[in-house]
Amino acid sequence: MKKGFWVVVKDMIRNADVILEVLDARMPELTRNKKLEKYASILGKRLILVINKIDIVSPKTIESIEKRYSGQDYALVSSTAGKGMEHFIRLIRGKTKKDAFKVTVIGYPNTGKSSLINRLSRGGKAKTSLESGFTKGMQLITGKSGLMLIDTPGVVPYGAREEAMLGLTSAISPDKLSDPEAVAYHLLKIFKQNNPIVLEKEYGLNADLSPEELLLEFGKKRNMLIKKGMVDERRAAIQLLTDWHKGKIRL
């Protein structure tokens, strides 16, 4: 993580009454940032896990999420479709007795942080004046139900070793990945564990195979071959990840 990011995010957390950590419903644990959560806990800040994009996952996945996060402060929403927003806002309101309170929204790229802010704000245009104690440039956006959204970028940067997250969360085009095969293996492993039937229904693949074998079979069925009938694994990986990004296969 870049040091500059943590300087800004610590100020955001210190100045907020409630922290919203936006996660991707397709892989909520992968898009969590435990360092951020620990820092919020140390400061005694209220943190809500906002599990976004529920409109692109199956009921089975939602049920699994509900079981996994039972007992924690979380909300299931779709910031683009507007699903779950009323319950979500009530959950936020329940975290403080203040009539007007400050909320900061933090998340990895492509988890839907910006669209969530748009849902919570009143158009994102009416800003208050800079408050004493805020970092230079940190202002507030008037939101719904007494929310005051801290207007500072809260996108968690990816580290150099987190290419899998970049590829899986659609933060980078599959053909721009340095190792799309490794990311595809990771994706296939997730499907094997959570929804193997999709691999069988969509591609006619035997989900009992290993991720490496599944990618080879996927390439063969798509006739992605190079010399001597060998599978072009990179091309197969890029196509599989493209299907994932476009929503052709869903957890």
Buried (B, 14 or more C-beta within 10 A) or exposed (E): BEEEBBEBBBBBBBBBBBBBBBBBBBBBEBBBBEEBBEBBEEEEBBBBBBBBBBBBBBEEBBEBBEEEBEEEBBBBBBBBBEBBBEEBBEBBBEBBEEEBBBBBBBBBBBBBBBBBBBBBBEEBEEBEEEEEEBBEEBBBBBBBEBBBBBBBEBBBEBEEEBBBBBBBBBBBBBEEBEEBBBBBBBBBEBBBEBBBEBBEEEBEBEBEBEBEEBBBBBBBEBEBBEEEEEBBBBBBBBBBBBBBBEEEBBB
